[in-house]
């Protein structure tokens, strides 16, 4: 792999078999897969000054390994994804746990046996828990809609408590909505876990953190003689879309293009901007070993921020006397502001708008939108990798 800032003088895109826009998961996985499987010479164009996309991590001034764009917790049930990524990293045995700060009490999320006793007192909480076991069985996630459907006043009380204290206010902050704007179908899926397991992903086969961090994983992923990475390059300055072909540097490109950026920005938002939520992240280094007992604490009933992440609790890094935390404040994304679009707002009208943009590239056989921005959807990390591997398979098959 060669990495450069900016394009070299005399840059010739036609010397490459594939151009990849974006050096996050979607782009990096496609680049590596096609360089290996097809022997293609791959050009990766990245707008930022670093690889790894939103998974980028680095040491801050205190020497703490932080996730620049918010916490990334690796977990997957997909064996193929896990086997692929495990070529480029070892994993820690980190098991993610989340607590909710509910009126000053820290309760496990998803709401479980311990949460019940903290919320309703030991004696009543235990009685409610035994009723949940008798009704639904043990070690099961039960949506609060199912609790309400039993027409049992006590189970309804549990459902209402979880809705009000775990879900409602947190969702209002996260998505900028009022209670009447929150989809009842989503509300009903909020779970109660009938059990004692307080892990956030209790039954996921593969979970942990990359032993040396995400950026190191990406360095190894892109470390191939046939991959060239150019940072600080906005592909929109080179790439344009015609009716039936893609132009790169003013000429039709004969190779394949994997595009991982927002489709609306590729067309200068001419049909309107696809809406997202973004995050303001406030980092703070504190003169203490530990700030909170777990990696993430959600502030569900108080504060303007949604959650606090403490990175040492996730990475296992040992740095005595110092720790770095991060507060997240959710807000609407403004196109062209330099902010990062994080969460697509998936409503019927926004999906319809995305489809209009997508229809404009469907006829271009060598243009492939991949990833959460280009596909305008929410993906966990493993979902992005799976999508990129599928597209890579399709390209290999098409050129075999």
Buried (B, 14 or more C-beta within 10 A) or exposed (E): BEBEEEBEEEBEBEEBBBBBBBBBBBBBBBBBBBBBBBEBBBBBBBBBEBBBBBBBBBBBEBEBBBBBBBBBBBBBEBEEBBEBBEEBBEBBEBBBBBBBBBEEEBBBBBBBBBBBBBBBEEEEBBBBBEBBBEBBEEEEBBBBBBBBEBEBEBBBEBBBBBBBBBBBBBBBBBBEBEEEEBEEEEBBBBBBBBBEBBBBBBEBEBBBBBEBBBBBBBBBBBEBEBBBBBBBBBBBEBBBBEEEBBBBBEEEBEBBBBBBBBBBBBBEBEBEBBBBBBBEBEBEBBEEEEBBEBBBBBBBBEBEBBBBBBBBBBBEBEBEEBBBBBBBBBEEBEBEEEBBBBBBBEEEEBBEBBEEBBEBBEEBEBBBBBBBBBBBBEBBBBBBBBBBBEBBEEBBEEEE
